Amino acid sequence: WGADDVACVVEAVRGHLVGQARLAHASAALADPAAPAALVAQAVSELGGLDALVCNHAASGRDGTLAEVTAADLDHHWQVNARS
């Protein structure tokens, strides 16, 4: 997870765009409740509107056995993976 260089992925996707298709890339700490709205606002500002949105986000790396997972771990997963 997370082994791909983001800049390389963005450039690879750009290489497949056709016609007037455009790509905007942004990142944010999605545990922040204001982050999703800020990302949409940034995309609208850069692109003039949104016709499609691909969200590729996940919280991982803090998983463990059921006995090891804390309430804070579960809250973080919920904030990043579901609420955003």
Wavefront OBJ file of the C-alpha trace (Angstrom):
o trace
v 0.000 0.000 0.000
v 1.273 3.424 -0.894
v 4.302 2.053 -2.724
v 3.607 3.974 -5.930
v 5.147 7.416 -6.343
v 2.203 9.815 -6.600
v 3.892 12.077 -9.153
v 4.556 9.069 -11.398
v 0.951 7.916 -11.139
v -0.370 11.401 -11.955
v 1.890 11.655 -15.011
v 0.888 8.169 -16.163
v -2.788 9.119 -15.960
v -2.097 12.380 -17.804
v -0.540 10.294 -20.570
v -3.901 8.613 -21.173
v -6.028 11.768 -21.356
v -7.673 12.378 -24.714
v -9.427 15.308 -26.280
v -10.166 18.080 -23.837
v -9.908 15.852 -20.768
v -8.066 17.466 -17.873
v -6.725 16.189 -14.587
v -6.300 17.999 -11.299
v -4.397 16.406 -8.446
v -4.674 17.374 -4.798
v -4.027 15.805 -1.444
v -5.248 16.511 2.066
v -5.440 15.048 5.550
v -8.913 13.546 5.252
v -9.248 13.076 9.003
v -9.892 16.853 9.030
v -13.666 17.349 8.632
v -13.108 20.434 6.442
v -10.728 18.685 4.022
v -13.265 17.096 1.636
v -15.044 20.398 0.969
v -11.698 22.158 0.510
v -10.614 19.555 -2.051
v -13.827 19.983 -4.030
v -13.454 23.769 -3.908
v -9.863 23.469 -5.156
v -10.928 21.199 -8.015
v -13.740 23.539 -9.042
v -11.335 26.484 -8.898
v -8.727 24.726 -11.052
v -11.120 23.119 -13.522
v -14.126 25.436 -13.545
v -16.438 22.633 -12.384
v -16.533 18.889 -11.833
v -17.820 16.378 -14.365
v -16.297 13.348 -12.645
v -14.501 12.772 -9.373
v -12.191 9.892 -8.507
v -11.306 9.616 -4.845
v -8.439 7.288 -4.157
v -7.912 7.389 -0.447
v -7.556 4.941 2.388
v -6.237 4.771 5.887
v -4.088 1.720 6.332
v -0.970 0.675 8.109
v -2.291 0.878 11.660
v -4.231 -2.344 11.502
v -3.496 -5.188 13.821
v -5.273 -8.025 15.461
v -8.689 -7.294 16.903
v -7.118 -7.197 20.364
v -4.613 -4.548 19.183
v -6.961 -2.171 17.360
v -7.936 0.776 19.538
v -10.979 3.016 19.463
v -8.729 5.794 18.131
v -7.620 3.512 15.265
v -11.242 2.786 14.382
v -12.139 6.487 14.584
v -9.266 7.334 12.216
v -10.409 4.699 9.714
v -13.958 6.042 9.881
v -12.814 9.647 9.385
v -10.627 8.898 6.370
v -12.350 5.965 4.678
v -16.028 6.708 5.196
v -16.790 10.242 6.328
v -14.604 11.950 3.748
l 1 2 3 4 5 6 7 8 9 10 11 12 13 14 15 16 17 18 19 20 21 22 23 24 25 26 27 28 29 30 31 32 33 34 35 36 37 38 39 40 41 42 43 44 45 46 47 48 49 50 51 52 53 54 55 56 57 58 59 60 61 62 63 64 65 66 67 68 69 70 71 72 73 74 75 76 77 78 79 80 81 82 83 84
